């Protein structure tokens, strides 16, 4: 037996509200849209992962989702241009990432990061 995929399931009143954040700003593809569920995908080269935390690091709250990107500055600018308030950072963390926190349209705290 092997785990093949881990999916973060996020409860929302309207799934279409997430399209601006995950689709338009982050550039993820809509892999499935059944009206009641919308699944976004990115580069599938990473192995399945799950993080269990007592805090988010540097004294921050535990984020609901972490998304690694290749150009943090670009994503940061796109989030601000789309009207999403940055709640933390950008910050260069001692464990080798630069990151910021932002809330998606359904209220989930998202950790956007890039490895240095």
C-alpha positions in Angstrom: 0.0 0.0 0.0 1.2 3.5 -0.8 -0.3 6.9 -0.4 -0.6 8.4 -3.9 -2.1 11.8 -3.2 -3.0 14.1 -0.4 -5.8 16.7 -1.0 -6.6 19.7 1.2 -10.4 19.9 1.4 -11.6 23.4 2.2 -15.2 24.0 3.2 -16.8 27.0 1.5 -20.2 28.5 0.9 -19.3 29.2 -2.8 -16.6 27.3 -4.6 -16.5 29.8 -7.4 -15.2 32.5 -5.0 -11.9 30.5 -4.8 -11.3 30.8 -8.6 -9.9 34.3 -8.4 -7.4 33.4 -5.6 -6.3 29.9 -6.7 -6.9 30.1 -10.4 -6.4 33.6 -11.6 -3.8 34.9 -9.1 -1.9 31.7 -8.3 -2.2 30.3 -11.8 -3.5 26.9 -10.8 -5.6 24.9 -13.3 -9.2 23.9 -12.6 -9.0 20.1 -12.8 -12.6 19.5 -11.9 -15.6 21.7 -11.5 -18.9 20.0 -10.5 -20.6 23.0 -9.1 -20.3 21.8 -5.5 -16.5 21.0 -5.7 -13.8 22.8 -7.7 -10.3 21.1 -7.6 -7.2 23.1 -8.5 -4.0 21.5 -9.6 -0.4 22.6 -9.9 2.9 20.9 -10.9 2.4 17.3 -9.8 6.1 16.5 -9.2 6.1 16.7 -5.4 5.4 13.6 -3.4 2.4 13.6 -1.0 3.0 15.6 2.1 1.2 16.5 5.3 2.5 18.8 8.0 1.4 18.6 11.6 2.2 21.7 13.6 1.9 23.3 17.0 2.5 26.8 15.5 3.2 28.3 12.1 6.8 29.1 12.9 8.2 32.5 14.1 5.3 32.7 16.5 2.6 32.8 13.7 -0.7 30.9 13.6 -0.8 27.5 11.9 -1.8 28.1 8.3 -4.5 25.9 6.7 -2.6 25.4 3.5 1.0 26.0 2.4 1.7 26.7 -1.3 5.2 26.8 -2.6 5.8 29.1 -5.6 8.7 29.8 -7.9 8.4 33.6 -7.8 7.3 34.9 -4.4 7.6 38.6 -5.3 5.4 38.2 -8.3 2.7 36.3 -6.3 2.9 38.8 -3.5 2.3 41.7 -6.0 -0.5 39.8 -7.7 -2.2 39.1 -4.3 -2.1 42.8 -3.4 -3.3 43.9 -6.9 -6.3 41.5 -6.5 -7.1 43.1 -3.2 -6.1 40.3 -0.8 -4.6 41.7 2.5 -1.3 40.3 3.5 -1.4 39.1 7.2 2.2 38.3 7.7 5.4 39.0 5.8 7.0 38.7 3.4 9.6 37.4 5.9 12.8 35.5 5.4 12.7 32.7 7.9 15.7 31.0 9.6 14.7 27.6 8.1 15.4 28.7 4.6 12.1 30.0 3.2 10.7 33.4 2.4 7.0 33.6 2.9 3.8 35.5 3.5 0.4 34.7 4.9 -2.8 35.7 3.1 -6.5 34.7 3.6 -8.3 33.2 0.6 -11.8 34.3 -0.2 -13.3 31.6 2.1 -11.3 32.7 5.1 -8.5 30.1 5.1 -5.0 31.2 6.1 -2.6 30.4 3.3 1.1 30.3 3.7 2.7 31.3 0.3 6.4 30.4 0.3 9.6 30.0 -1.8 12.7 28.2 -0.7 15.9 30.3 -0.8 
